[in-house]
Amino acid sequence: MPRKSSGNCRLRCLKLTSTVEAADLLKSVGVDAYGIKAMLLKMTNLNILLEGIKCKVANIIKQEMLSVGGDAAVSRNSVACSAEVTDVVIMGTVKQITHFTEKIAVQPFGLAGISGEIKVLISNMFQDRFALATNRREITIGDRTLIMGILNVTPDSFSDGGKFHSHEEAVECGVKMLEDGADIIDIGGESSRPGAEAISVTEEIARVIPVIKSLAENVNVPISIDTTKSEVAREALECGAEIINDISAMTFDERMSSVAKKSGAAVILMHIRGTPKTMQKGNLKYRSVRGDIIEFLKERISHAKSSGITNEKIIIDPGFGFGKTSDDCLKLLNHLNEFKMLGRPIVAGVSRKSFIGKITGGEPSDREEGTAAAVTAAIMNGADIIRVHDVKKMKKVVSMADAIIRA
C-alpha cells in the first residue's frame, strides 16, 4: 500500500551492518530486484591499505581512484617521488573500487597483480557461509556461531590444569560438553600457557589417545586434537579425531602438513610468535599487529594449499595471547573482521585469557563475565567459532549475541 505524506520529512542516519540489512532496507523502500543488485555496491564502503607501494605506482592509484569517484591517501612525498615507497589507503564504495580494479587490471608496474588481490579481498569480505570438510563429515559454518569446548588433559594448563584424575573423568566432561551445547570438542595434552615446557610425544599420546578413543565412541560431534606434533595428530586422527588444532600453524613440525593431507582432516592455523615457553618474553612489538598476523596466516594458508590441503579444510585463528600484549589482544578483538579478507572461518580463543584478567582482575576461573563480554565482541566482529572452557554458560552468551547480530 502506497505511503501517504504526513506533511513532515523525517530524517535518520543509518548504520547498515551487512549487505542483507541493506537489501532489506531497499526492499522496504520498494526498489526492484535489478535496482537492489546495482545499489548494494554503492551502499557499502571499504578502506583498503596497501603497504610499501612505489611512489609512481601510488600516484597512478590515486589518479585512477579519483577518476571513479573515490580517493586514495598517499604520503605527502609521493607526488614528487622524494620517497621511494609509500603506504596507500584506498577509500570508496565497492562499486567504485571494483571499477578501479578493472581500470588498473591492464596497466604495468604490478598494477594487474594489485587488481587481482583486491578483487579476491572484496569477494572474501562478503563471504558469510563456509563448508568445512573434515575426514568424516562436512560442517556448515555461518548459520550460527559454533562452540568449541576446551578439554585439557594436562596437569599444568593455565586455567584447568590437573582437573581430571582419570581418563574416565575427562570423557565424562566431554560428554557433558556435548549435552551443554558444544559443536566441537578440542582435546589437548600439552599446555601452551606462557612459559610452559614441551613434553615428549610419548607422554602426550598417553594423555590424549584414551580420551579420544572413548569420546569418539560416545559423541557424534567433531573431535579436534590440539597439538603441534605430527605423530600425536596422526594417532589421534586414527582414533576418531577429525580436526588438527595446531597453535604453530604447522611450523613446529614440518611433517604436520603431510599428516593432515593424507588423513583428510581439517586444520586450524593459529598465529604464534616464538614458542609457549618464550612467546611472552622479550620484544612483543609489531610493525602492525593485525597486518603482521594477516601476512603470517596468508603465508600459512598458501603453504597448506601447496601441501595438498584444500581450501575448504582450513580455519584460521589470530592467536589471542600467543606472543601479544593485552593491548594487542584488545585491538585484535575490536578489528577481528579484518581477518575475513583471508576467506576462511575464524576461531576466537579468548576464554579466561590474561588480557581479560588484566582488566577484570581475578584468577582464570574468576574471568567468567569478562569472557562473556569478549565472546560477544568476537561474534559481533566476525568470529565463526568460539573456543571456551565453560560451554553451558557461554552457550547462552553465544545465543544472545547471534540473536542480536542476526536481528
ZINORMO-V238068 format. One line per field, one symbol per residue. psi: psi as a letter, one per 20 degrees, with the letter a starting at -180 (. if undefined). A space follows every 50 residues. Layout:
psi->???
This chain:
psi->pqpqpiiqppqqpqooirhgggghghhhhjqrgghgghhhiiipqqoppp qlpqghghhgggghghhjjbrpprqhiggikiqgrqqpopprrhgghggg hhhihjqakjhhgggghhggggghhjpjpqoppajirpppphhrpqpopp npmqikqhgkpjhpiqhghgghggghgghijphqpopqjppkqpiqqqrq ggggghghghggggghiiqlqppponqjphhggghghhiiqjponoijkk hhoiighgggghhjqqqooqpqobrhhihjqbojqqgogggggghghghh gggggiijoqhjjpqqpimpinkqrghgggggghkhihihiikqqpponi ojrhhghhgirrrgijkgghggghggggghjjphppoqgngghhgggggg gghghj.
